[in-house]
């Protein structure tokens, strides 16, 4: 398994910076989110064993809006965010896998958003 630690630390740095100095909060009506990720392909069959040396990485950006009245009364108990996401994935294997660029709309229910720690589930 091949790990590119320079790229992994760069992605981790950007995630940390935008997590600490992010734009918007759970209580504001609009937010911008930027993140990155890195991973490996685990060979679960012989057909993809030659792809296991690939170490994909990617970036995503999301612009989202939140209904400011939702979650404030009995009639609106659940807050939701809606927005658009742009995602780029580079599989580090251009001959066989190439890359992916995706633009999608999503909705994201936020459970317990009136607390300091809450859970959300983006649905693209």
N, CA, C and O of each residue as an XYZ file, in Angstrom:
496
protein
N       0.845     -1.166      0.000
C       0.000      0.000      0.000
C       0.898      1.239      0.000
O       1.801      1.363      0.828
N       0.644      2.142     -0.927
C       1.465      3.332     -1.104
C       0.740      4.544     -0.518
O      -0.377      4.857     -0.929
N       1.364      5.218      0.431
C       0.809      6.441      1.005
C       1.714      7.609      0.651
O       2.924      7.550      0.869
N       1.146      8.644      0.120
C       1.887      9.851     -0.184
C       1.703     10.797      1.005
O       0.717     11.531      1.068
N       2.659     10.778      1.953
C       2.511     11.540      3.186
C       2.543     13.042      2.952
O       1.914     13.782      3.709
N       3.249     13.521      1.937
C       3.272     14.955      1.654
C       1.880     15.435      1.250
O       1.413     16.469      1.729
N       1.227     14.692      0.379
C      -0.114     15.062     -0.066
C      -1.113     14.888      1.076
O      -2.017     15.706      1.249
N      -0.944     13.818      1.854
C      -1.839     13.565      2.974
C      -1.741     14.668      4.019
O      -2.764     15.108      4.544
N      -0.529     15.121      4.330
C      -0.388     16.202      5.309
C      -0.922     17.518      4.765
O      -1.461     18.324      5.525
N      -0.782     17.751      3.466
C      -1.341     18.969      2.873
C      -2.858     18.979      2.982
O      -3.453     19.993      3.347
N      -3.483     17.851      2.667
C      -4.939     17.753      2.758
C      -5.384     17.910      4.208
O      -6.359     18.611      4.480
N      -4.681     17.264      5.146
C      -5.025     17.381      6.559
C      -4.887     18.830      7.041
O      -5.703     19.301      7.834
N      -3.869     19.526      6.569
C      -3.668     20.930      6.941
C      -4.844     21.783      6.470
O      -5.369     22.590      7.238
N      -5.264     21.614      5.213
C      -6.383     22.399      4.698
C      -7.674     22.087      5.441
O      -8.466     22.991      5.707
N      -7.897     20.820      5.781
C      -9.096     20.465      6.544
C      -9.066     21.140      7.904
O     -10.076     21.682      8.352
N      -7.914     21.111      8.563
C      -7.785     21.730      9.873
C      -8.001     23.238      9.798
O      -8.722     23.804     10.620
N      -7.383     23.885      8.825
C      -7.520     25.342      8.702
C      -8.971     25.727      8.461
O      -9.473     26.651      9.102
N      -9.659     25.040      7.549
C     -11.035     25.417      7.248
C     -12.014     24.927      8.303
O     -13.146     25.408      8.359
N     -11.602     23.976      9.143
C     -12.458     23.585     10.259
C     -12.398     24.628     11.361
O     -13.419     24.963     11.962
N     -11.196     25.146     11.631
C     -11.036     26.137     12.698
C     -11.506     27.507     12.251
O     -12.193     28.198     13.003
N     -11.146     27.915     11.037
C     -11.485     29.242     10.529
C     -12.559     29.154      9.448
O     -12.511     29.901      8.471
N     -13.525     28.255      9.609
C     -14.554     28.035      8.597
C     -15.469     29.226      8.437
O     -15.551     30.095      9.305
N     -16.146     29.248      7.325
C     -17.096     30.317      7.036
C     -18.483     29.830      7.417
O     -18.929     28.792      6.928
N     -19.161     30.552      8.269
C     -20.514     30.193      8.668
C     -20.515     29.260      9.858
O     -19.514     28.612     10.166
N     -21.656     29.203     10.520
C     -21.865     28.319     11.653
C     -23.215     27.664     11.484
O     -23.960     27.969     10.553
N     -23.523     26.758     12.396
C     -24.802     26.052     12.310
C     -25.983     27.002     12.476
O     -27.073     26.703     11.988
N     -25.802     28.131     13.145
C     -26.915     29.044     13.390
C     -27.053     30.127     12.318
O     -28.059     30.837     12.310
N     -26.100     30.276     11.431
C     -26.207     31.312     10.404
C     -26.937     30.770      9.187
O     -26.893     29.565      8.938
N     -27.613     31.628      8.416
C     -28.418     31.154      7.293
C     -27.610     30.690      6.081
O     -28.136     29.915      5.282
N     -26.360     31.122      5.904
C     -25.571     30.710      4.744
C     -24.170     30.312      5.192
O     -23.647     30.836      6.176
N     -23.573     29.382      4.460
C     -22.228     28.918      4.816
C     -21.502     28.440      3.571
O     -22.120     27.989      2.607
N     -20.177     28.545      3.608
C     -19.305     28.011      2.572
C     -18.392     26.996      3.243
O     -17.833     27.269      4.305
N     -18.239     25.837      2.636
C     -17.445     24.770      3.229
C     -16.435     24.272      2.205
O     -16.780     24.040      1.047
N     -15.189     24.109      2.636
C     -14.131     23.602      1.775
C     -13.422     22.481      2.513
O     -13.088     22.623      3.689
N     -13.193     21.371      1.833
C     -12.549     20.231      2.484
C     -11.762     19.398      1.504
O     -11.808     19.617      0.293
N     -11.048     18.451      2.038
C     -10.257     17.545      1.228
C     -10.221     16.168      1.845
O     -10.577     15.995      3.011
N      -9.794     15.188      1.074
C      -9.731     13.833      1.571
C      -8.691     13.051      0.790
O      -8.281     13.446     -0.301
N      -8.277     11.951      1.362
C      -7.303     11.054      0.752
C      -7.650      9.639      1.169
O      -8.271      9.436      2.213
N      -7.259      8.660      0.372
C      -7.604      7.290      0.729
C      -6.810      6.274     -0.055
O      -5.845      6.607     -0.744
N      -7.227      5.042      0.059
C      -6.620      3.921     -0.647
C      -7.709      3.030     -1.192
O      -8.834      3.041     -0.693
N      -7.386      2.258     -2.212
C      -8.320      1.291     -2.772
C      -7.938     -0.073     -2.215
O      -6.824     -0.552     -2.426
N      -8.864     -0.689     -1.507
C      -8.621     -2.007     -0.937
C      -9.069     -3.066     -1.935
O     -10.237     -3.088     -2.323
N      -8.161     -3.946     -2.358
C      -8.525     -4.966     -3.357
C      -9.370     -6.070     -2.718
O      -8.874     -6.852     -1.907
N     -10.645     -6.127     -3.089
C     -11.528     -7.147     -2.540
C     -11.744     -8.296     -3.512
O     -12.432     -9.267     -3.195
N     -11.151     -8.181     -4.707
C     -11.215     -9.283     -5.665
C      -9.990     -9.219     -6.577
O      -9.297     -8.202     -6.625
N      -9.736    -10.286     -7.282
C      -8.574    -10.357     -8.169
C      -8.686     -9.382     -9.340
O      -7.667     -8.926     -9.858
N      -9.912     -9.056     -9.766
C     -10.106     -8.168    -10.910
C      -9.583     -6.760    -10.652
O      -9.183     -6.075    -11.593
N      -9.577     -6.321     -9.416
C      -9.123     -4.958     -9.132
C      -7.800     -4.917     -8.367
O      -7.407     -3.862     -7.871
N      -7.122     -6.039     -8.268
C      -5.851     -6.071     -7.532
C      -4.843     -5.100     -8.143
O      -4.065     -4.491     -7.408
N      -4.836     -4.937     -9.475
C      -3.878     -4.022    -10.107
C      -4.221     -2.550     -9.853
O      -3.415     -1.676    -10.174
N      -5.385     -2.256     -9.290
C      -5.761     -0.880     -8.954
C      -5.420     -0.524     -7.508
O      -5.567      0.631     -7.108
N      -4.967     -1.501     -6.718
C      -4.756     -1.265     -5.292
C      -3.599     -0.308     -5.015
O      -3.495      0.223     -3.910
N      -2.722     -0.077     -6.004
C      -1.632      0.882     -5.797
C      -2.099      2.330     -5.948
O      -1.355      3.256     -5.626
N      -3.311      2.529     -6.431
C      -3.855      3.883     -6.570
C      -4.150      4.453     -5.189
O      -4.644      3.748     -4.309
N      -3.842      5.729     -5.007
C      -4.181      6.405     -3.740
C      -4.949      7.673     -4.078
O      -4.355      8.737     -4.254
N      -6.278      7.561     -4.168
C      -7.090      8.719     -4.551
C      -7.067      9.825     -3.511
O      -6.928      9.579     -2.313
N      -7.206     11.042     -3.999
C      -7.332     12.217     -3.149
C      -8.308     13.158     -3.826
O      -8.561     13.045     -5.025
N      -8.852     14.079     -3.062
C      -9.826     14.975     -3.654
C     -10.080     16.213     -2.828
O      -9.649     16.333     -1.681
N     -10.795     17.125     -3.450
C     -11.205     18.385     -2.822
C     -12.693     18.576     -3.065
O     -13.216     18.168     -4.102
N     -13.376     19.199     -2.109
C     -14.768     19.533     -2.347
C     -15.081     20.901     -1.761
O     -14.496     21.319     -0.762
N     -16.000     21.574     -2.395
C     -16.466     22.886     -1.944
C     -17.990     22.863     -1.970
O     -18.598     22.329     -2.898
N     -18.594     23.445     -0.947
C     -20.052     23.462     -0.870
C     -20.521     24.850     -0.460
O     -19.934     25.490      0.413
N     -21.574     25.294     -1.098
C     -22.265     26.531     -0.738
C     -23.652     26.114     -0.297
O     -24.382     25.477     -1.057
N     -24.028     26.473      0.940
C     -25.289     25.976      1.485
C     -26.065     27.068      2.193
O     -25.502     28.058      2.661
N     -27.380     26.861      2.258
C     -28.280     27.773      2.931
C     -29.081     26.998      3.951
O     -29.374     25.815      3.775
N     -29.432     27.692      5.024
C     -30.225     27.076      6.083
C     -31.442     27.938      6.334
O     -31.343     29.164      6.389
N     -32.583     27.303      6.485
C     -33.795     28.041      6.804
C     -33.673     28.554      8.231
O     -33.625     27.741      9.154
N     -33.620     29.883      8.459
C     -33.409     30.409      9.814
C     -34.581     30.152     10.757
O     -34.401     30.209     11.974
N     -35.779     29.870     10.233
C     -36.933     29.620     11.097
C     -37.062     28.154     11.480
O     -37.722     27.835     12.469
N     -36.452     27.261     10.725
C     -36.575     25.838     11.016
C     -35.874     25.511     12.321
O     -34.830     26.083     12.633
N     -36.446     24.595     13.079
C     -35.849     24.165     14.329
C     -36.099     25.092     15.494
O     -35.570     24.866     16.583
N     -36.903     26.146     15.293
C     -37.120     27.105     16.382
C     -38.460     26.909     17.071
O     -38.723     27.543     18.093
N     -39.309     26.049     16.534
C     -40.612     25.855     17.157
C     -41.042     24.403     16.999
O     -40.361     23.593     16.371
N     -42.182     24.103     17.583
C     -42.720     22.749     17.499
C     -43.085     22.387     16.062
O     -42.982     21.224     15.671
N     -43.511     23.374     15.273
C     -43.910     23.110     13.894
C     -42.708     22.793     13.001
O     -42.846     22.085     12.004
N     -41.531     23.314     13.354
C     -40.310     23.103     12.567
C     -39.212     22.528     13.474
O     -38.272     23.241     13.825
N     -39.322     21.236     13.860
C     -38.349     20.714     14.829
C     -36.980     20.370     14.241
O     -36.015     20.222     14.990
N     -36.878     20.243     12.937
C     -35.628     19.792     12.325
C     -35.078     20.863     11.395
O     -35.778     21.328     10.496
N     -33.825     21.254     11.609
C     -33.169     22.196     10.703
C     -32.590     21.419      9.529
O     -32.123     20.291      9.683
N     -32.626     22.032      8.368
C     -32.015     21.424      7.184
C     -31.213     22.475      6.438
O     -31.557     23.657      6.421
N     -30.148     22.018      5.831
C     -29.370     22.845      4.912
C     -29.603     22.318      3.514
O     -29.779     21.117      3.309
N     -29.604     23.222      2.559
C     -29.694     22.862      1.151
C     -28.614     23.628      0.423
O     -28.304     24.764      0.782
N     -28.035     23.013     -0.601
C     -26.983     23.715     -1.309
C     -26.448     22.957     -2.493
O     -27.065     22.018     -2.995
N     -25.275     23.391     -2.928
C     -24.604     22.810     -4.090
C     -23.183     22.435     -3.707
O     -22.531     23.131     -2.929
N     -22.711     21.319     -4.266
C     -21.376     20.819     -3.963
C     -20.611     20.590     -5.268
O     -21.146     20.036     -6.228
N     -19.357     21.026     -5.283
C     -18.439     20.770     -6.390
C     -17.317     19.904     -5.831
O     -16.684     20.264     -4.839
N     -17.074     18.758     -6.473
C     -16.103     17.798     -5.953
C     -15.174     17.319     -7.066
O     -15.620     16.977     -8.161
N     -13.867     17.302     -6.763
C     -12.842     16.809     -7.684
C     -12.132     15.635     -7.017
O     -11.698     15.741     -5.870
N     -12.014     14.515     -7.731
C     -11.296     13.344     -7.223
C     -10.246     12.949     -8.247
O     -10.558     12.754     -9.422
N      -8.997     12.832     -7.801
C      -7.890     12.356     -8.625
C      -7.493     10.993     -8.080
O      -7.109     10.878     -6.916
N      -7.582      9.960     -8.908
C      -7.330      8.600     -8.456
C      -5.848      8.219     -8.534
O      -5.496      7.090     -8.193
N      -4.970      9.129     -8.972
C      -3.538      8.868     -9.126
C      -3.260      7.632     -9.970
O      -2.283      6.919     -9.745
N      -4.130      7.389    -10.943
C      -3.982      6.275    -11.871
C      -4.668      6.692    -13.170
O      -5.717      6.150    -13.515
N      -4.083      7.656    -13.896
C      -4.791      8.229    -15.045
C      -5.063      7.241    -16.178
O      -6.032      7.417    -16.917
N      -4.241      6.216    -16.333
C      -4.443      5.271    -17.432
C      -5.700      4.423    -17.226
O      -6.405      4.121    -18.189
N      -5.984      4.037    -15.981
C      -7.103      3.129    -15.742
C      -8.307      3.792    -15.087
O      -9.444      3.407    -15.358
N      -8.078      4.779    -14.230
C      -9.193      5.365    -13.491
C      -9.458      6.829    -13.821
O     -10.600      7.284    -13.756
N      -8.413      7.565    -14.175
C      -8.594      8.972    -14.527
C      -8.923      9.827    -13.324
O      -8.339      9.660    -12.253
N      -9.866     10.747    -13.503
C     -10.293     11.643    -12.435
C     -11.790     11.879    -12.566
O     -12.412     11.480    -13.550
N     -12.353     12.526    -11.572
C     -13.785     12.777    -11.559
C     -14.034     14.218    -11.124
O     -13.396     14.707    -10.192
N     -14.943     14.883    -11.785
C     -15.394     16.218    -11.425
C     -16.917     16.162    -11.349
O     -17.580     15.837    -12.334
N     -17.468     16.478    -10.183
C     -18.896     16.318     -9.943
C     -19.488     17.612     -9.398
O     -18.898     18.263     -8.536
N     -20.650     17.973     -9.906
C     -21.427     19.089     -9.386
C     -22.788     18.525     -9.008
O     -23.451     17.913     -9.844
N     -23.217     18.718     -7.769
C     -24.488     18.142     -7.337
C     -25.207     19.069     -6.370
O     -24.599     19.925     -5.728
N     -26.507     18.877     -6.283
C     -27.334     19.565     -5.299
C     -27.550     18.605     -4.138
O     -27.573     17.390     -4.333
N     -27.709     19.143     -2.925
C     -27.900     18.273     -1.778
C     -28.823     18.915     -0.769
O     -29.055     20.124     -0.787
N     -29.344     18.086      0.109
C     -30.059     18.522      1.300
C     -29.405     17.814      2.479
O     -28.943     16.680      2.349
N     -29.365     18.479      3.623
C     -28.633     17.950      4.771
C     -29.438     18.165      6.044
O     -29.427     19.269      6.589
N     -30.145     17.133      6.542
C     -30.822     17.270      7.831
C     -29.797     17.386      8.962
O     -28.779     16.694      8.958
N     -30.074     18.262      9.926
C     -29.149     18.500     11.045
C     -29.872     18.119     12.333
O     -30.857     18.751     12.715
N     -29.373     17.082     12.994
C     -29.994     16.565     14.207
C     -29.315     17.166     15.431
O     -28.096     17.057     15.571
N     -30.077     17.795     16.317
C     -29.525     18.407     17.520
C     -28.710     19.643     17.235
O     -27.729     19.905     17.932
N     -29.087     20.417     16.222
C     -28.280     21.562     15.802
C     -28.305     22.717     16.800
O     -27.535     23.665     16.647
N     -29.166     22.668     17.816
C     -29.162     23.724     18.836
C     -28.109     23.453     19.912
O     -27.964     24.247     20.841
N     -27.371     22.339     19.799
C     -26.305     22.010     20.751
C     -24.952     22.358     20.147
O     -24.850     22.652     18.957
N     -23.902     22.321     20.986
C     -22.557     22.613     20.488
C     -22.063     21.534     19.542
O     -21.370     21.836     18.571
N     -22.404     20.292     19.804
C     -22.022     19.172     18.940
C     -23.305     18.582     18.387
O     -24.199     18.211     19.147
N     -23.400     18.493     17.069
C     -24.597     17.941     16.448
C     -24.201     17.042     15.281
O     -23.040     17.018     14.872
N     -25.155     16.317     14.758
C     -24.902     15.385     13.658
C     -25.702     15.824     12.437
O     -26.846     16.266     12.552
N     -25.081     15.695     11.269
C     -25.789     15.991     10.028
C     -25.514     14.869      9.035
O     -24.511     14.160      9.134
N     -26.422     14.724      8.082
C     -26.335     13.653      7.101
C     -26.597     14.231      5.717
O     -27.757     14.381      5.335
N     -25.543     14.567      4.942
C     -25.776     15.111      3.606
C     -26.326     14.054      2.659
O     -25.838     12.925      2.620
N     -27.337     14.429      1.905
C     -27.955     13.536      0.927
C     -27.828     14.198     -0.431
O     -28.529     15.166     -0.725
N     -26.918     13.669     -1.275
C     -26.697     14.228     -2.619
C     -27.644     13.599     -3.600
O     -27.619     13.934     -4.784
